[in-house]
Structure formats: structure tokens, C-alpha cells
Amino acid sequence: MLAHLSIQNYALIDVIEIDFFAGYTVITGETGAGKSIILDALSLILGQRADLQALPGTNRKCIIEGTFNIKNYELGYFFDANNLDYDDILILRREINPEGKSRAFINDTPVSLAQMKELGEKLVDIHSQHQTRLINDERFQMLAIDSYANISGQVKDHAGLFAGYREMKKELQQLIDLEKQAKADADYYNFLFNELESAALKEDEQQPLEQELELLNHVEQIKSTVSKAVYSLSNSENSINQQLNTVYSLLTQVAKFDSSLEENIRRLQSACIELKDISSEMEQIDEKIQYSPERFEIVSQRLNEIYRLQQKHRVNTVGELLTIKNEFDQKLQNISSLESNISKMESLISQNEKELQASAQKISASRKKVFKEIEQKVVGILQQLGMPNARVAIVHQLLPAVAEDGLDEIKFTFSANKGSELKEISSIASGGELSRLMLALKSIISRKKLLPTIIFDEIDSGVSGEVAAKTGAIMKDLSKDMQVISITHLPQIAGKSDFHYLVYKKEEKNTTFTRLKLLQPDERVEVLAEMLSGSNVSEAARKTARQLLH
């Protein structure tokens, strides 16, 4: 439950410290005194976004801090999941600097606003006039039933399963579209692949072929030049070999007279041997070199095929062509695997549909179990609230297909008068009837959810007199199970409370501030009397006020 609220530098509030207690607490005050400001400040530590216009417009930091006793509410799992230290006394703090930058803390540990909001939803249920209109919304009506049936977790799990199912359906359609396009491209890819495959390309073949073609193109010139070289080396009358041999013989004759010639003679001898080998190899080359028109044609055609494919695919090497061939092969394999993937996805979707159907049917059965119970309890509370002929019925239809929240279409129907036809709430209920309907619904749901704290923000619109007194009695009764805080302008509701805070304005140093006071019993009489009769309090009003407090 909420134990303490501290507000600094927010709207008309400079500093306010509020202690809250178990049971039923009311907050009253004139319009504009600041009741809503206190509630807005509390909302900030429950994870709501800050209204920067509510900041005082000074260089002072806004700080909102709330202390909660959470010993009996089994919230340890939240702290474990978010790696936060747990303590039975929980402190939520929100700091907003003058520039509007906000920081959130749980037990002095910085957290995200989303984390604070998630925890706040487990601590306090704030119900405002605006929310009263939600009772017309079929979505809200469904959520109310789920809360009462205690299946909100199941519905959340179902929604997660449905989201996965929807994603798989989307993926399946993408696969089908891809397969359709792929089949249209398959013939083209297959042609290109087969063309490259039939070419039987080898990565290192191009350069040797180009060299061979170059040789074949110049074979006659090469053969003529080699023949001349062989002739000059060995076959002419004055060949190089013959001249070297002559020089060798001459030097050998005189070497016996000059030893310094021996080294040169040895080198000449080596040169003669080397030239002889060269000459011999050149003769062999000369014999081998033959022009082959057939080979020329083969090499030319092969290179032309390689060049054609390279030009077609805009590459420069055989290696790149082989890479492209492999890519086409992979594309063809992918196309062939699409059908298998589609089949697998269809199987998964079918299984998912069965799980969704089973989940939806289970949820639907749980909802149907509580329809009559909700109807009876809401009617019972409405009768207490001065609507003896009220009737409520939940109209249920099954959807043709499983949806995010199940198989059910649910509508609340209502009749306030005997003999009147049951109709949708939105079409017949007045403001006062809506307030009472929402109070009845909140009352039974809250007992089921057992949140630590519920706050009613002037939901008593359209009620007065005895109905207002009974409204207060219901809130009082609800406070036996949880902490109830009500912001009200009705003395009949305020009189049923255990604790009564008065919000008022006070001028200090030419500035208006919101102030708050916990009323003592005699002070409560005066405040209630003023709420009954206005500023000129009569003794009769005081007498009535005392009666309201009993």
C-alpha cells in the first residue's frame, strides 16, 4: 500500500508531505485547489509521462517520491527479473530538472520509465472520470472479464502466441511470393548455368591458350628465325661453333708458354660446349615447330568462347565466370528448396493454429464461467446504489477465426428500468448510471486482483444524496480488502472515510501554493458542513455532517 508521498516543486506545490494509511481515505477541496495536482504527481512515480507545463518554470528540480509497503504482495519476482534489490519498503522516485529531463529510481537504483510503469501497475489502480467512459468500450469490457476470471496472464500468453502465428503467416506469404518470382526466373537461371556448365571452364586455362595462339599466329616467323640461328651456330662454313673451336685450338697451342691463358681456355671450352648444346636444342625446336591449322582453329574457338562469356557477364577472368556459375547453381538450389521451406512453414502454421485454437477455447471457457457471476454481482451493487430494477447481461458470440485475444466477442448490455429492453451501455446509460456501473465493476474486479491501492478520482459524477452515501459505503467496504483513496466533492462519500485530507490554496510571499491538511474529527464536521451548505455553515448542516460521520 501507499504509505507516504512527498512532492517538491510541482505545479502549485512547493513542498507537501502526505502520510497515507490502510483503509479508506478521502481527499476533498474546492475546484482548483490542487486535488488533481496531487494525483498527477503520484502518476509520475507510477511511470506516466511528465507534463512539462506542470513544472514551476524555475531553476528548481521537481522531485516526487513515494513510499510503499509491499510485504504482502509477492512482488519479488519483478525485482529478480529486473536485477533490482528487493525490500518490503519500496521507494519510487522521479526527478525532473528545469529543462524537462526526467530520471526514475526504484529503491535508489536508476531504472527506465517502462520498468517504473510496469511496477506501478502492480501497486496502484487509478480510476478517473475519463476512465468511466471506457465502460462503453468492448475492449475494456473484455479486459474486465479477464481480470475477474484471473486469466489476464493466459490472454497475454495467447496474444504472444498469436503474434508469432501472424509473423509466420507473413513469412509464408513472403516465401510464396518469392517462389512465384523464382519460378519465373528459374528458366533463365537454368539457361545461364547450363551455358557455363557446358563450357567446362578451367580456372587456369586462359593464359596458356593465349600464349599458344600467339605462337601459332607467328609460327612461320619463329621457324624461320630459329633455322637461321641454327645455321649461324653450326651449319655455315664460318659458323660460330667452328670459329670458337678455332680460337680454342690456337690458344691451346701457346698456353704451354703462358700459363695465364689457361683460365680463358677453360672458359672457351665451356662456351663451346654450351653453344653446342644450344645449337642441338635449337635444331630440335626447329624440327618440332610445325604450323597446325586444326590446332589453330581449336585454340581460337576456345578463346573466343571464353571471351564471349566474359563479355556477356562483364568479367575479365575465368575464375569470375566460375564464381558466377556457382551463384546460378545456388540460386537454382534455393528455388528447389523454397517448396520444401513452404511445406515446413505450412506445417508449423498448422500446428500453431491448433495451439491457438486450444488456447482460445480454454480462455473462452474461463470467460463463460464468470458471466453469470459478474452479472449478478454488478446488479447487486447497482441495487445498493439506488437502481433496484437494474439488469446487466453479457452478450457473447464466437468469432469465425481466432483473434489476438481469443475467440470471443463480448458486449455488456444494460437496462436501468423495469420492462426496458437490454441495450448496449453506450446507447442508454446516463452519466450517473455510467459512474455507478463502473464503480460496481471496479469493486468486484479489484477484489479479484487485490492490488495494494485503488484511487477513485471523482467518479461520483451524476450521483448525490442517498446514492452518494451508498457509493461511499461501497468504497468503505472495498477498503477492507485494499487501501482505497477517493478524491470527491460529495460529503456523503467523504463522510464514510476513515481519514480525510483537505486540499486548499494559500498565498505566501505573493505566491499561491497548494496546501494539504489531515482533518481531525471536529475539523471534519466543519468541512463536511461547508460541503453541504456552502461557506455560511448552519447548525443544521453541522448536525447532518455529524450524522454522515457515523
C-alpha positions as CSV (number, residue, x, y, z in Angstrom):
1,M,0.0,0.0,0.0
2,L,0.9,3.6,-0.4
3,A,2.4,4.9,2.9
4,H,3.9,8.3,2.1
5,L,4.0,10.7,-0.8
6,S,6.5,13.6,-1.0
7,I,6.1,16.3,-3.7
8,Q,8.6,19.1,-4.3
9,N,8.3,21.9,-6.9
10,Y,5.4,20.6,-9.0
11,A,2.7,23.0,-10.3
12,L,1.3,25.0,-7.3
13,I,3.1,22.7,-4.8
14,D,6.4,23.8,-3.3
15,V,6.6,21.1,-0.7
16,I,4.0,18.6,0.5
17,E,4.4,15.5,2.7
18,I,1.4,13.2,2.8
19,D,1.0,10.1,5.0
20,F,-1.4,7.5,3.9
21,F,-3.0,4.7,5.9
22,A,-4.7,1.4,5.5
23,G,-8.5,1.6,5.0
24,Y,-10.5,4.4,3.3
25,T,-9.0,7.9,2.8
26,V,-10.8,10.8,1.0
27,I,-9.3,14.0,-0.4
28,T,-11.6,17.0,-0.7
29,G,-11.2,20.6,-1.6
30,E,-12.5,23.4,-3.7
31,T,-12.2,23.2,-7.5
32,G,-8.8,24.3,-8.5
33,A,-7.3,23.8,-5.0
34,G,-4.9,21.2,-6.3
35,K,-6.5,17.8,-5.8
36,S,-5.7,16.7,-9.4
37,I,-2.2,18.1,-9.0
38,I,-1.5,15.6,-6.2
39,L,-2.9,12.8,-8.3
40,D,-0.8,13.8,-11.3
41,A,2.3,13.9,-9.1
42,L,1.5,10.4,-7.9
43,S,1.1,9.3,-11.5
44,L,4.7,10.4,-12.2
45,I,6.1,7.8,-9.8
46,L,3.8,5.2,-11.4
47,G,5.6,5.6,-14.7
48,Q,3.4,8.2,-16.5
49,R,5.0,10.8,-18.8
50,A,5.6,14.2,-17.3
51,D,3.6,17.3,-18.4
52,L,6.3,19.9,-18.6
53,Q,3.7,22.7,-18.3
54,A,3.1,21.5,-14.8
55,L,6.7,22.4,-13.8
56,P,7.0,25.6,-11.8
57,G,9.2,27.3,-14.5
58,T,12.1,28.0,-12.2
59,N,15.6,26.6,-11.8
60,R,14.4,24.2,-9.1
61,K,14.3,20.4,-9.6
62,C,10.9,18.7,-9.3
63,I,11.1,15.6,-7.1
64,I,8.3,13.2,-6.4
65,E,8.9,10.3,-4.0
66,G,6.5,7.6,-2.8
67,T,7.0,5.0,-0.1
68,F,5.0,1.7,-0.4
69,N,4.7,-1.2,1.9
70,I,4.8,-4.3,-0.4
71,K,5.4,-7.0,2.2
72,N,2.2,-9.0,1.5
73,Y,2.1,-8.6,-2.3
74,E,4.6,-11.2,-3.7
75,L,6.4,-8.8,-6.0
76,G,9.8,-10.4,-5.5
77,Y,9.7,-11.9,-9.0
78,F,9.7,-8.4,-10.5
79,F,12.8,-7.3,-8.7
80,D,14.6,-10.6,-9.7
81,A,13.6,-10.2,-13.3
82,N,14.9,-6.6,-13.4
83,N,18.0,-7.3,-11.3
84,L,16.9,-4.9,-8.5
85,D,17.3,-5.2,-4.8
86,Y,14.1,-6.1,-3.0
87,D,12.9,-4.7,0.3
88,D,9.5,-4.8,1.9
89,I,9.6,-1.0,2.0
90,L,9.6,0.2,-1.6
91,I,10.7,3.8,-2.6
92,L,9.8,5.1,-6.0
93,R,11.3,8.5,-7.0
94,R,11.0,10.7,-10.0
95,E,13.3,13.7,-10.7
96,I,12.6,16.2,-13.4
97,N,15.1,19.0,-14.0
98,P,14.1,22.5,-15.2
99,E,15.0,21.5,-18.8
100,G,12.4,18.7,-18.6
101,K,14.8,15.8,-18.5
102,S,13.5,13.1,-16.3
103,R,15.1,10.3,-14.2
104,A,13.4,7.4,-12.5
105,F,14.5,5.4,-9.5
106,I,13.4,2.2,-7.7
107,N,15.0,1.9,-4.3
108,D,17.6,4.5,-5.3
109,T,18.5,2.4,-8.4
110,P,18.1,4.2,-11.8
111,V,15.6,2.5,-14.0
112,S,13.8,3.1,-17.2
113,L,10.3,4.7,-17.3
114,A,9.0,1.4,-18.7
115,Q,10.2,-0.5,-15.7
116,M,8.7,2.0,-13.3
117,K,5.4,1.8,-15.2
118,E,5.4,-2.0,-15.1
119,L,5.9,-1.9,-11.3
120,G,3.4,1.0,-10.8
121,E,0.6,-1.0,-12.5
122,K,1.1,-3.7,-9.8
123,L,0.8,-1.1,-7.0
124,V,-2.0,1.4,-7.8
125,D,-5.1,1.4,-9.9
126,I,-6.1,5.0,-10.6
127,H,-9.7,5.3,-11.8
128,S,-10.7,8.7,-13.1
129,Q,-13.9,10.3,-14.7
130,H,-12.3,9.8,-18.1
131,Q,-11.9,6.1,-17.5
132,T,-15.6,5.9,-16.6
133,R,-16.3,6.3,-20.3
134,L,-14.2,3.3,-21.0
135,I,-17.0,1.1,-19.9
136,N,-18.6,1.7,-23.3
137,D,-15.5,0.2,-24.9
138,E,-15.8,-3.5,-25.8
139,R,-12.1,-3.9,-25.3
140,F,-12.3,-2.6,-21.8
141,Q,-15.3,-4.9,-21.1
142,M,-13.2,-7.9,-22.2
143,L,-10.3,-6.8,-20.0
144,A,-12.7,-6.5,-17.1
145,I,-13.9,-10.1,-17.6
146,D,-10.4,-11.4,-18.0
147,S,-9.3,-9.6,-14.7
148,Y,-12.3,-11.1,-12.8
149,A,-11.7,-14.6,-14.3
150,N,-8.0,-14.2,-13.3
151,I,-6.9,-15.2,-16.8
152,S,-5.0,-11.9,-17.9
153,G,-1.8,-13.9,-17.9
154,Q,-3.3,-16.6,-20.1
155,V,-4.6,-14.0,-22.5
156,K,-1.2,-12.3,-22.6
157,D,0.4,-15.6,-23.5
158,H,-2.2,-16.2,-26.1
159,A,-1.5,-12.8,-27.6
160,G,2.2,-13.7,-27.8
161,L,1.4,-17.0,-29.5
162,F,-0.9,-15.1,-31.9
163,A,1.8,-12.6,-32.7
164,G,4.2,-15.4,-33.6
165,Y,1.5,-17.0,-35.7
166,R,0.9,-13.8,-37.5
167,E,4.6,-13.4,-38.2
168,M,4.8,-17.0,-39.6
169,K,1.8,-16.2,-41.9
170,K,3.7,-13.1,-43.1
171,E,6.8,-15.1,-43.6
172,L,4.9,-17.8,-45.5
173,Q,3.4,-15.2,-47.9
174,Q,6.9,-13.9,-48.5
175,L,8.1,-17.4,-49.3
176,I,5.2,-17.9,-51.7
177,D,5.8,-14.6,-53.4
178,L,9.5,-15.4,-53.6
179,E,8.7,-18.9,-55.1
180,K,6.4,-17.3,-57.7
181,Q,9.1,-14.9,-58.8
182,A,11.8,-17.6,-58.5
183,K,9.9,-19.9,-60.8
184,A,9.6,-17.1,-63.3
185,D,13.4,-16.7,-63.2
186,A,14.2,-20.4,-63.0
187,D,14.4,-21.0,-66.8
188,Y,16.7,-18.0,-67.3
189,Y,19.0,-19.1,-64.4
190,N,19.0,-22.6,-65.7
191,F,19.9,-21.5,-69.2
192,L,22.8,-19.4,-68.0
193,F,24.0,-22.1,-65.7
194,N,23.9,-24.8,-68.4
195,E,25.8,-22.5,-70.8
196,L,28.6,-22.0,-68.3
197,E,28.5,-25.7,-67.2
198,S,28.7,-26.9,-70.8
199,A,31.7,-24.6,-71.4
200,A,33.6,-26.8,-68.9
201,L,35.8,-23.9,-67.9
202,K,39.1,-24.4,-66.0
203,E,40.4,-21.6,-63.9
204,D,44.0,-21.5,-65.2
205,E,43.4,-22.3,-68.9
206,Q,43.1,-18.8,-70.4
207,Q,46.7,-17.7,-70.2
208,P,48.3,-20.8,-71.7
209,L,45.8,-20.8,-74.5
210,E,46.5,-17.1,-75.3
211,Q,50.2,-17.9,-75.3
212,E,49.7,-20.9,-77.6
213,L,47.6,-18.8,-80.0
214,E,50.3,-16.2,-80.1
215,L,52.8,-18.9,-81.1
216,L,50.5,-20.3,-83.8
217,N,50.0,-16.8,-85.2
218,H,53.8,-16.3,-85.6
219,V,54.9,-19.9,-86.3
220,E,56.5,-19.2,-89.7
221,Q,58.4,-16.2,-88.4
222,I,59.6,-18.2,-85.4
223,K,60.6,-21.2,-87.5
224,S,62.5,-19.0,-90.0
225,T,64.3,-17.2,-87.2
226,V,65.2,-20.5,-85.4
227,S,66.5,-22.0,-88.7
228,K,68.7,-19.0,-89.3
229,A,70.0,-19.2,-85.7
230,V,70.9,-22.9,-86.1
231,Y,72.6,-22.2,-89.4
232,S,74.7,-19.4,-87.8
233,L,75.6,-21.5,-84.9
234,S,76.6,-24.8,-86.6
235,N,75.8,-25.2,-90.3
236,S,77.5,-22.3,-92.1
237,E,81.0,-22.5,-93.4
238,N,82.1,-20.0,-90.9
239,S,79.8,-20.9,-88.1
240,I,80.1,-19.6,-84.6
241,N,80.9,-23.0,-83.2
242,Q,83.6,-23.5,-85.8
243,Q,85.2,-20.1,-85.0
244,L,85.2,-20.8,-81.3
245,N,86.8,-24.2,-81.8
246,T,89.5,-22.5,-84.0
247,V,90.2,-19.9,-81.2
248,Y,90.3,-22.7,-78.7
249,S,92.9,-24.7,-80.7
250,L,95.1,-21.6,-81.3
251,L,95.1,-20.7,-77.6
252,T,95.8,-24.3,-76.6
253,Q,99.0,-24.3,-78.7
254,V,100.5,-21.3,-77.0
255,A,99.2,-22.0,-73.4
256,K,102.3,-24.1,-72.7
257,F,104.3,-20.9,-73.0
258,D,101.9,-18.7,-70.9
259,S,100.0,-20.2,-68.0
260,S,97.8,-17.1,-67.7
261,L,95.9,-18.3,-70.7
262,E,94.7,-21.5,-69.1
263,E,91.7,-19.9,-67.4
264,N,90.5,-18.3,-70.6
265,I,90.9,-21.6,-72.4
266,R,88.7,-23.3,-69.8
267,R,86.0,-20.7,-70.2
268,L,86.3,-21.0,-74.0
269,Q,85.9,-24.8,-73.6
270,S,82.7,-24.2,-71.5
271,A,81.4,-21.8,-74.1
272,C,82.0,-24.3,-76.9
273,I,80.1,-27.0,-75.0
274,E,77.2,-24.6,-74.1
275,L,76.9,-23.4,-77.7
276,K,76.9,-26.9,-79.0
277,D,74.0,-27.8,-76.6
278,I,72.2,-24.7,-77.6
279,S,72.6,-25.5,-81.2
280,S,71.4,-29.0,-80.7
281,E,68.3,-27.8,-78.8
282,M,67.6,-25.2,-81.4
283,E,67.7,-27.9,-84.1
284,Q,65.1,-29.9,-82.1
285,I,62.9,-26.9,-81.7
286,D,63.2,-26.2,-85.4
287,E,62.1,-29.7,-86.2
288,K,59.1,-29.6,-83.7
289,I,57.8,-26.2,-84.9
290,Q,55.0,-27.0,-87.2
291,Y,52.0,-25.0,-88.2
292,S,48.7,-26.8,-87.5
293,P,45.6,-25.2,-88.9
294,E,43.5,-27.7,-86.9
295,R,45.1,-26.7,-83.6
296,F,44.9,-23.0,-84.5
297,E,41.2,-23.4,-85.1
298,I,40.7,-25.3,-81.8
299,V,42.5,-22.7,-79.7
300,S,40.9,-19.8,-81.5
301,Q,37.4,-21.2,-80.9
302,R,38.1,-22.0,-77.2
303,L,39.4,-18.5,-76.6
304,N,36.5,-16.9,-78.5
305,E,34.1,-18.9,-76.3
306,I,35.8,-17.7,-73.1
307,Y,35.9,-14.0,-74.4
308,R,32.2,-14.2,-75.3
309,L,31.2,-15.5,-71.9
310,Q,33.4,-12.9,-70.2
311,Q,31.8,-10.1,-72.2
312,K,28.3,-11.4,-71.6
313,H,28.8,-11.5,-67.8
314,R,31.0,-8.4,-67.8
315,V,34.1,-10.0,-66.1
316,N,37.7,-10.4,-67.1
317,T,38.8,-13.8,-65.8
318,V,37.7,-17.5,-66.0
319,G,37.7,-17.5,-62.2
320,E,35.0,-14.9,-62.1
321,L,32.9,-16.9,-64.6
322,L,33.2,-19.9,-62.4
323,T,32.0,-17.8,-59.4
324,I,29.0,-16.7,-61.4
325,K,28.3,-20.3,-62.4
326,N,28.3,-21.3,-58.7
327,E,25.9,-18.4,-57.9
328,F,23.5,-19.5,-60.6
329,D,23.8,-23.1,-59.1
330,Q,23.0,-21.8,-55.7
331,K,20.0,-19.8,-56.9
332,L,18.6,-22.9,-58.6
333,Q,19.2,-24.9,-55.4
334,N,17.4,-22.1,-53.4
335,I,14.5,-22.3,-55.8
336,S,14.2,-26.0,-55.4
337,S,14.4,-25.6,-51.6
338,L,11.7,-23.0,-51.5
339,E,9.0,-25.6,-52.0
340,S,10.4,-27.6,-49.1
341,N,10.6,-24.4,-46.9
342,I,7.0,-23.5,-47.8
343,S,5.8,-27.0,-46.8
344,K,7.7,-26.8,-43.5
345,M,6.2,-23.4,-42.8
346,E,2.7,-24.5,-43.6
347,S,3.2,-27.4,-41.2
348,L,4.4,-25.1,-38.4
349,I,1.4,-22.8,-39.1
350,S,-1.0,-25.7,-38.9
351,Q,0.5,-26.8,-35.6
352,N,0.4,-23.2,-34.3
353,E,-3.3,-22.9,-35.4
354,K,-4.1,-26.0,-33.3
355,E,-2.3,-24.5,-30.3
356,L,-4.1,-21.1,-30.8
357,Q,-7.4,-22.9,-31.1
358,A,-6.8,-24.9,-27.9
359,S,-5.7,-21.7,-26.1
360,A,-8.6,-19.7,-27.3
361,Q,-11.1,-22.4,-26.3
362,K,-9.6,-22.6,-22.8
363,I,-9.8,-18.8,-22.4
364,S,-13.4,-18.7,-23.8
365,A,-14.4,-21.4,-21.3
366,S,-12.9,-19.5,-18.4
367,R,-14.7,-16.3,-19.6
368,K,-18.1,-18.0,-19.9
369,K,-17.8,-19.4,-16.4
370,V,-17.8,-15.9,-14.8
371,F,-20.5,-14.3,-17.0
372,K,-23.4,-15.0,-14.6
373,E,-21.4,-14.3,-11.5
374,I,-20.3,-10.9,-12.9
375,E,-23.9,-10.1,-13.9
376,Q,-25.3,-11.0,-10.5
377,K,-22.6,-9.1,-8.5
378,V,-22.8,-6.0,-10.6
379,V,-26.6,-6.0,-10.4
380,G,-26.4,-6.5,-6.6
381,I,-24.1,-3.4,-6.2
382,L,-26.3,-1.4,-8.6
383,Q,-29.3,-2.2,-6.4
384,Q,-27.4,-0.9,-3.4
385,L,-26.7,2.2,-5.4
386,G,-30.4,3.1,-5.9
387,M,-31.1,1.1,-9.1
388,P,-33.5,-1.6,-7.9
389,N,-34.6,-2.6,-11.4
390,A,-31.2,-2.6,-13.0
391,R,-30.3,-5.5,-15.2
392,V,-27.0,-6.4,-16.8
393,A,-26.3,-9.1,-19.3
394,I,-23.1,-10.1,-21.1
395,V,-23.8,-10.9,-24.8
396,H,-21.3,-13.4,-26.1
397,Q,-20.6,-14.5,-29.7
398,L,-17.8,-16.7,-31.1
399,L,-15.6,-15.1,-33.8
400,P,-15.2,-17.0,-37.1
401,A,-11.4,-17.2,-36.5
402,V,-9.0,-17.0,-33.6
403,A,-8.0,-13.4,-32.8
404,E,-5.3,-11.8,-30.7
405,D,-7.5,-12.1,-27.5
406,G,-9.2,-15.3,-28.3
407,L,-12.4,-16.4,-30.0
408,D,-14.9,-14.2,-28.1
409,E,-16.8,-11.1,-29.0
410,I,-18.3,-9.7,-25.8
411,K,-20.7,-6.8,-25.1
412,F,-22.2,-5.6,-21.9
413,T,-25.9,-4.8,-22.2
414,F,-27.8,-2.8,-19.6
415,S,-31.3,-1.7,-18.5
416,A,-32.0,0.7,-15.7
417,N,-35.8,0.4,-15.6
418,K,-38.3,-2.4,-15.3
419,G,-39.7,-3.5,-18.7
420,S,-36.9,-1.8,-20.6
421,E,-35.0,-3.7,-23.3
422,L,-31.4,-4.6,-22.6
423,K,-29.2,-2.5,-24.9
424,E,-25.5,-1.7,-25.3
425,I,-24.3,0.6,-22.4
426,S,-23.2,3.3,-24.8
427,S,-26.7,3.8,-26.2
428,I,-28.7,4.2,-23.0
429,A,-26.7,4.9,-19.9
430,S,-26.6,8.4,-18.3
431,G,-23.5,9.9,-16.7
432,G,-24.7,8.9,-13.2
433,E,-25.6,5.4,-14.4
434,L,-22.2,5.0,-16.0
435,S,-20.5,6.1,-12.8
436,R,-22.4,3.5,-10.8
437,L,-21.8,0.8,-13.4
438,M,-18.1,1.5,-13.4
439,L,-17.9,1.6,-9.6
440,A,-19.7,-1.8,-9.4
441,L,-17.4,-3.3,-12.0
442,K,-14.3,-1.8,-10.4
443,S,-15.4,-3.1,-7.0
444,I,-15.8,-6.7,-8.0
445,I,-12.6,-6.7,-10.2
446,S,-10.5,-5.0,-7.5
447,R,-11.4,-7.7,-5.0
448,K,-10.2,-10.3,-7.5
449,K,-7.0,-8.6,-8.5
450,L,-6.2,-7.5,-4.9
451,L,-4.0,-4.6,-5.9
452,P,-2.5,-2.8,-2.9
453,T,-4.2,0.5,-3.7
454,I,-7.1,1.8,-5.7
455,I,-7.8,5.5,-6.2
456,F,-11.1,6.9,-7.4
457,D,-10.8,10.4,-8.9
458,E,-14.2,12.0,-8.8
459,I,-16.0,9.0,-10.3
460,D,-19.1,10.1,-8.4
461,S,-20.3,12.3,-11.2
462,G,-24.1,12.3,-11.6
463,V,-24.8,10.9,-8.2
464,S,-26.0,12.6,-5.0
465,G,-28.0,12.1,-1.8
466,E,-28.6,8.6,-0.7
467,V,-26.9,7.1,-3.7
468,A,-23.8,9.0,-2.9
469,A,-23.9,7.7,0.7
470,K,-24.2,4.1,-0.6
471,T,-21.4,4.8,-3.0
472,G,-19.3,5.8,-0.1
473,A,-20.4,2.7,1.8
474,I,-19.2,0.5,-1.1
475,M,-15.8,2.2,-1.1
476,K,-15.7,1.7,2.6
477,D,-16.5,-1.9,2.2
478,L,-13.9,-2.3,-0.5
479,S,-11.2,-0.8,1.8
480,K,-11.5,-3.9,4.0
481,D,-9.5,-5.8,1.2
482,M,-7.3,-3.0,0.0
483,Q,-6.3,0.6,0.5
484,V,-8.9,2.9,-1.0
485,I,-8.3,6.6,-1.7
486,S,-11.1,8.8,-3.2
487,I,-11.0,12.3,-4.5
488,T,-14.5,13.6,-4.2
489,H,-16.7,16.7,-3.9
490,L,-19.6,14.8,-2.2
491,P,-19.9,15.0,1.6
492,Q,-21.8,11.7,1.7
493,I,-18.8,9.9,0.2
494,A,-16.3,11.8,2.3
495,G,-18.3,11.0,5.5
496,K,-17.7,7.3,5.1
497,S,-13.9,7.5,5.1
498,D,-11.5,6.6,7.9
499,F,-9.2,9.5,7.0
500,H,-10.0,12.9,5.5
501,Y,-7.5,15.2,3.8
502,L,-8.4,18.8,2.9
503,V,-6.6,20.4,-0.1
504,Y,-6.6,24.2,-0.1
505,K,-4.8,27.2,-1.6
506,K,-2.7,29.6,0.5
507,E,-0.9,32.8,-0.5
508,E,2.6,33.2,0.8
509,K,5.1,35.8,-0.3
510,N,2.8,36.9,-3.1
511,T,2.7,33.4,-4.5
512,T,-0.2,30.9,-4.3
513,F,0.6,27.4,-3.1
514,T,-1.4,24.2,-2.7
515,R,-1.5,23.0,0.9
516,L,-3.0,19.9,2.5
517,K,-4.2,19.0,6.0
518,L,-5.3,15.8,7.7
519,L,-8.5,16.8,9.4
520,Q,-9.3,15.9,13.0
521,P,-12.9,14.8,13.9
522,D,-14.2,18.3,14.8
523,E,-12.5,19.7,11.7
524,R,-14.2,17.1,9.5
525,V,-17.6,18.2,10.8
526,E,-16.9,21.8,9.7
527,V,-15.5,20.7,6.3
528,L,-18.4,18.4,5.6
529,A,-20.9,21.0,6.8
530,E,-19.4,23.5,4.4
531,M,-19.6,20.9,1.6
532,L,-23.3,20.6,2.4
533,S,-24.3,24.2,2.8
534,G,-21.6,26.4,1.4
535,S,-19.4,29.0,3.1
536,N,-22.3,30.1,5.5
537,V,-22.3,26.9,7.7
538,S,-25.5,26.4,9.6
539,E,-26.1,24.3,12.7
540,A,-28.3,22.1,10.7
541,A,-25.5,21.4,8.3
542,R,-23.2,20.6,11.2
543,K,-25.8,18.2,12.6
544,T,-26.1,16.5,9.2
545,A,-22.3,16.3,8.9
546,R,-22.1,14.6,12.3
547,Q,-24.7,12.1,11.1
548,L,-22.6,11.4,8.0
549,L,-19.6,10.5,10.1
550,H,-21.5,7.8,11.9
